[in-house]
Amino acid sequence: MQTEPLKAKCGQVFRNFCAQVQAIHIDQLELKWITISMLVIALFVGIITIDAFFHGVNPPSKVETIDSASLHLNKEFAEENLGVQIDDKGDITIRMVAGRYSFFPKHINVPAETSLTFRWVSMDVLHGVHIPMTNMSTMIVPGYVAEITTTFPKPGEYPVLCNEYCGLGHNHMWSNISVIAKEDWKAPVKSPAKGGSNNE
Ligand SMILES: [Cu+2]
């Protein structure tokens, strides 16, 4: 019942707005620059959209949840499943837990020039992880799994730093990764964790 008058009112407001816009005098030169600016904005938005589509960049709404209070009971993030694991297809997954004030495991060995999938969880408060010289920089929010795929281009020692203030010991919160030449790296002898459906 209320929709018709509302629709008419909205239509009237829109018509008034259009009339006002038409009444504004816009100089030709100004119009040219407005058009150029709009095209530049459209170009940038287009580039971002296409890039996100081809690189599989997802909005933060694509979340994977986990119970931070019972990580030790969770199959995927139980202590024996942490660290580097290689599956039958040769894909490497690294599971790490952040807690005040360290990353667990404290040290891992990974191969250089190889795609590595890191899965991070927090056992207590909000943490962050930053590995200089890589694209690894994310928040580790309690209750969520942060997954990032990265590649270390060169062998060497890489620090793993917490970049979210998490308490008095925040500045001691670090860990390190030894990146080993691809041909010298040996896969750890561990049975792969069953990922996916066991996050409750
Ligand atoms: Cu921290």
Boltz pocket constraint, residues with backbone or C-beta under 6 A from the ligand:
constraints:
  - pocket:
      binder: B
      contacts: [[A, 99], [A, 100], [A, 126], [A, 127], [A, 128], [A, 162], [A, 163], [A, 164], [A, 165], [A, 166], [A, 170], [A, 173]]
      max_distance: 6.0
